[in-house]
Amino acid sequence: MPEQTEYIDTLIARFLSGEASPEEAMELEDWKLAHPDNLHYYTGVAKLYAGSLHTALLLEPDLKTGWQTLQDQLHPPAQIKPIAQTGTPKRYLSIAASVSLFILLGFLALYIFRKKTDETLIYAAATTALPVTLNDGSHITVDPNSEVRLDKAFKSGKRTVYLKGSASFSVVHNEHKPFIVDAGNLYIKDIGTRFTIRQSSDTDTVFIKVDEGIVLLFDSIGAELEIKATQSAVYVRSRKQIISLEDQLVLPPSAPEMVFTNSKLGTVLAELNRRYKSAIGVQNEALNECTITTRFGQEDLETVLTVICETLGLTYEKNGKTYLIKGQACTP
């Protein structure tokens, strides 16, 4: 069916260019899983796109210079050439026209992207938290060094916000207009909720905790998990894995943030044992020399241990109130 094929091609193009909505991403994932040929087709297109993107990123586009280059190619100065030539002139002209069209489309895309960026609304917090009230009545508290971005479509009812960093949300539920937080390949969909999302540029994980209601977590490859009030989960970006966590030992809201920069695991575990009044040990003493860079707020202990183990490629087991971290020595 030509119409269906054209629609799928459009969906793939929007997804690969980062323009697809979370709903379109899930629809594309369903189509990919429906038949092996679909996945094969998508993979082929993705490889072509990756190759063209790599080529484009090697260039620093300048709109004025690019346009002049295009004009020069379309209207070159007259030259006298010998009648006898090698090759096929028509083929050369065809290739030149194709290259010119590609350049023109590239600069037009750059212009459209810049124009679209100008239509966004960004709430950025510097050193203190920033409270924000949206036009639908929902409230967001943007954490320090974080930002929330809304595009023009939010005002017309498409309630998707883009989060860089950490924030807390109190959402006014609307069954017909879902509220979705795009945290970069991880999407958090509200189902009548208050929830918190924590992430930073120097860690591989996203932490989500629900205070009221329910949220649905899903990513760009189809993984999903529903979590309810008092529950939490962590998303490991490098593994594209959503992990459900149950609240265990939790720090009080007034507890200061823990920041570790190239810290040895032994030092990290000693601080965790002090703060949580826990008993965490290692099966192999060499693990104490592993280093990690991460930060934690008021996450429960098992969330913290999951993040540490996923980052270092380790595991842990629980026996009553004690925890044992297991694995091989880290590679220096």
Secondary structure as GFF3:
##gff-version 3
##sequence-region A 1 332
A	DSSP	alpha_helix	2	16	.	.	.	ID=ss1
A	DSSP	alpha_helix	22	34	.	.	.	ID=ss2
A	DSSP	alpha_helix	36	57	.	.	.	ID=ss3
A	DSSP	alpha_helix	63	74	.	.	.	ID=ss4
A	DSSP	alpha_helix	89	118	.	.	.	ID=ss5
A	DSSP	beta_strand	121	125	.	.	.	ID=ss6
A	DSSP	beta_strand	130	133	.	.	.	ID=ss7
A	DSSP	beta_strand	139	142	.	.	.	ID=ss8
A	DSSP	beta_strand	146	150	.	.	.	ID=ss9
A	DSSP	three_ten_helix	152	156	.	.	.	ID=ss10
A	DSSP	beta_strand	160	164	.	.	.	ID=ss11
A	DSSP	beta_strand	167	170	.	.	.	ID=ss12
A	DSSP	beta_strand	180	182	.	.	.	ID=ss13
A	DSSP	beta_strand	186	198	.	.	.	ID=ss14
A	DSSP	beta_strand	205	219	.	.	.	ID=ss15
A	DSSP	beta_strand	224	228	.	.	.	ID=ss16
A	DSSP	beta_strand	232	236	.	.	.	ID=ss17
A	DSSP	beta_strand	241	245	.	.	.	ID=ss18
A	DSSP	beta_strand	258	264	.	.	.	ID=ss19
A	DSSP	alpha_helix	265	276	.	.	.	ID=ss20
A	DSSP	beta_strand	279	282	.	.	.	ID=ss21
A	DSSP	three_ten_helix	285	289	.	.	.	ID=ss22
A	DSSP	beta_strand	291	296	.	.	.	ID=ss23
A	DSSP	alpha_helix	301	312	.	.	.	ID=ss24
A	DSSP	beta_strand	315	319	.	.	.	ID=ss25
A	DSSP	beta_strand	322	326	.	.	.	ID=ss26
###
